[in-house]
Amino acid sequence: MDESQTDTAGRTKAVDGPRARNAGTGPARSPVAALTAILVGAVCGLAWASAFRAWMAELAGGASRLDWYGTFVGILGAGVIAGALLGLAEYFRRTGGRRHWRWLALAPLAFAILPMTMPDALLALFTQGLGGGAVAVALTAIAGGFAVSGRGAIWARILCGILALAVIVALVFTTSAVGGVRLALDQPRGAWVATLGAACVAVLCLASSIPFRRVEALADPLGDAAIERDTSADAKNR
């Protein structure tokens, strides 16, 4: 069924099908709105990274060590960058999309890249496997984000969802395996640490779904039909 919109000159224009449902629903483009989305994303990323660092500290117990570069650049800085990029992705998604904007789906890789800038980090990764967990978290976030995005081949989303869920479950049982009796799952502290770690990864997966989600129509200031900018592949997957 067709719908219509009236512009400021009083002209009525028809809007058909899916465009009628999406027309004018998205916010208009604005540098202030873009900056706001980036700042909100950065703050959320910082909060997430702080919570995840707390989980790491609890897991390591007395062996946990804080330093300026590793903590504030490798972990918290990565959270700020990933959060800011995902905030920008949400702004793009809600304002009609942009060319190549879906590459922002790689934002979680900041958690794998920044820790590798620490001295001898690459050597430790390839010789001792240290730092591999950061890579696993980043890839899990991307896979989980795609799985819950609602776009793409259903079999691919199911596969990615199973992989992401397997990592989250493994993370829960890793808590007691690494922490021993101190973090046993039948103890309040162990259950809390396991819940914290699993929740952090789950939240990151949800946030990482933003670049995979459907684009919202761009609101036209005159009230004309909104123009939805998305790829033909996106249209096929709806």
SVG drawing of the C-alpha trace seen along z (x, -y; Angstrom):
<svg xmlns="http://www.w3.org/2000/svg" viewBox="-2 -26 63 52">
<polyline fill="none" stroke="black" stroke-width="0.4" points="0.0,0.0 1.4,-3.4 1.9,-6.2 2.4,-9.9 4.4,-12.8 3.9,-16.5 6.8,-19.0 6.9,-22.6 5.4,-23.8 2.3,-21.6 3.2,-19.1 2.3,-15.4 4.7,-12.7 4.1,-9.0 6.4,-6.7 6.2,-3.0 6.8,0.3 9.8,0.5 10.7,-3.1 7.3,-4.1 8.0,-2.3 11.5,-3.8 11.0,-7.3 12.0,-10.0 12.6,-7.6 16.4,-8.3 17.9,-11.5 19.3,-14.2 23.0,-14.4 24.8,-16.7 28.5,-17.2 27.3,-17.7 25.3,-14.4 28.4,-12.6 30.7,-14.0 28.2,-13.1 27.9,-9.5 31.7,-9.2 32.1,-10.6 29.3,-8.4 30.9,-5.4 34.3,-6.3 33.0,-6.6 31.2,-3.3 34.3,-1.7 36.3,-3.1 33.8,-1.7 33.8,1.7 37.6,1.9 37.8,0.9 35.4,3.7 37.3,6.2 40.6,5.2 39.0,5.8 38.1,9.3 41.7,9.9 43.0,8.7 40.7,11.0 41.6,13.9 45.3,13.3 45.0,12.7 48.2,11.7 50.1,12.0 48.2,9.2 50.4,6.2 49.4,2.7 51.6,0.4 50.9,-2.9 51.4,-1.7 49.9,1.8 46.8,0.7 46.1,-2.8 47.1,-2.2 46.9,1.5 43.6,2.0 41.8,-1.2 43.0,-3.0 41.8,-0.1 38.4,-0.4 38.2,-4.1 39.2,-3.6 36.9,-0.6 34.0,-2.4 34.5,-5.6 34.6,-3.7 31.4,-1.8 29.7,-5.0 30.6,-6.5 29.2,-3.3 25.9,-3.8 25.8,-7.4 26.4,-6.3 23.9,-3.5 21.2,-5.8 21.9,-8.4 21.7,-6.4 25.2,-4.8 28.3,-5.8 30.6,-4.2 32.6,-1.4 31.3,-2.2 30.8,1.5 34.6,1.8 34.0,0.4 33.0,3.9 36.7,4.4 36.7,1.9 37.1,4.7 40.5,5.5 41.8,2.5 41.8,4.9 44.2,7.2 46.4,4.5 47.2,2.1 48.5,4.6 50.9,5.8 52.5,2.3 54.0,3.1 57.7,3.9 58.4,7.5 54.7,8.2 55.0,9.8 57.9,11.9 55.9,13.2 52.9,13.9 54.8,16.1 57.1,17.8 54.8,18.2 51.3,17.5 50.9,14.6 48.4,12.1 46.5,14.6 43.5,14.1 43.2,10.5 43.0,11.7 40.4,14.3 38.2,11.7 38.4,9.4 37.5,12.1 34.7,13.4 33.2,9.9 33.2,9.7 31.7,13.2 29.1,12.6 28.2,9.2 27.5,10.7 25.5,13.5 23.0,11.2 22.9,8.5 19.9,9.9 21.7,9.6 23.6,12.1 23.2,15.8 21.4,17.6 23.9,20.5 26.8,18.1 25.1,16.3 24.3,19.6 27.9,20.8 29.4,17.5 26.9,17.6 27.9,21.1 31.6,20.1 31.0,16.9 28.8,18.8 31.5,21.5 34.1,18.9 31.8,17.3 31.1,20.7 34.8,21.6 35.6,18.3 33.3,19.2 35.0,22.4 38.4,20.8 37.7,18.8 37.9,21.8 40.6,23.5 42.9,20.5 41.9,19.2 41.7,22.6 39.8,22.9 39.9,19.1 37.6,18.7 35.6,21.9 32.3,21.5 30.4,22.7 31.8,19.8 30.4,16.3 33.6,14.7 34.2,17.3 30.6,17.0 30.9,13.2 34.2,13.2 32.8,15.7 29.7,13.7 31.7,10.5 33.9,12.0 31.0,13.6 28.9,10.5 31.8,8.3 32.2,10.5 28.5,10.7 28.1,6.9 31.0,6.5 29.4,8.8 26.1,6.8 28.0,3.5 30.0,5.1 26.7,5.9 26.2,2.2 28.2,2.2 26.4,5.3 22.9,4.1 20.5,2.6 20.8,-1.0 18.0,-3.4 16.7,-5.8 18.0,-9.4 15.5,-11.9 14.9,-14.6 14.5,-18.1 11.7,-18.8 9.8,-15.7 10.5,-14.1 11.0,-10.4 14.1,-9.3 17.0,-7.9 18.3,-4.7 21.9,-4.2 22.9,-0.6 24.6,2.0 22.6,4.3 23.9,7.2 22.2,5.7 18.9,5.5 19.1,9.2 19.6,10.2 16.5,8.4"/>
</svg>
